[in-house]
């Protein structure tokens, strides 16, 4: 990640990686973590970020996914966006997460949740998570790949969530 972007995001820690699946398709993962000292607050909003970088938002909706958490499935609601820049289309999933497995689809919901956990538990951390991939061929194939990645990723987010003292 460029130093100027890293400075602007001002995270306590982040992951920014590309993964390649068995079909040779690339999946990009970004996780920006903000601890209690920074108020768990991320200023990152894809609805502003993509257009400011020259991407047009073509489609946008919320989707429900069933993701594994331990021995059960948890239903989460996340954001799906289709963005385009020149001839390149990306399918993007993003959400805010707090306290291991609390998934919040909007910044407003994340702020309300952070206030609640600060009052009840003295904790105020949060993360912004984005999973994206280029649409090559039909969008449904990219959708299947990215949603499968999210389902594989989610248990790791829950079991490896930082615990602040």
Buried (B, 14 or more C-beta within 10 A) or exposed (E): EEEEEEEEBEBBEBEBEEBEEEEEBEBBBBBBBBBBEBBBBBEBEBEEBBEEEEBEBEEEEEEEBEBEBEEEEBEBBBBBBBBBEEEEBBBBBBBBBBBBBBBBBBBEBBBEBBEBBBEEEEBBBBBBBBBBBEBBEEEEBBBEBBBEBBBEBBBEBBEEBEEEE
